Amino acid sequence: MSNLAAVTNCSATTCSFNTNSDCTAAAITIGRSADDRAACTTFISLNASGGLGIARSQVGACQITDCGHNNKLMCSAPNISLNSATAECSSFVAA
């Protein structure tokens, strides 16, 4: 894998890295949410803005080993989007 999956949209508007539905974290990790769904575990809800100031986030690591896009704990999808207030990964496909 030569490219990291880009985060093209994020609906988790309460995340400190969210600016106008874009993610400004340099890289995110996809892991399991409290309800056992594939979701962004970089999500943080603070009374502060974080990130780069521009939307160029990528998936740095993926802990969801039962996803068809998981290749050596990296996301092989060309891009992902994060849906809902809990930042669920819309690209998850069962392996």
Buried (B, 14 or more C-beta within 10 A) or exposed (E): EEEBBBBBBBBBEEBBBBBEBBBBBEBBBBBEBEEEBBBBBBBBEEEEEBBEEEBBBBBBBBEBEEBEBBEEEBBBBEBBBBBEEBBBBBBBEEE
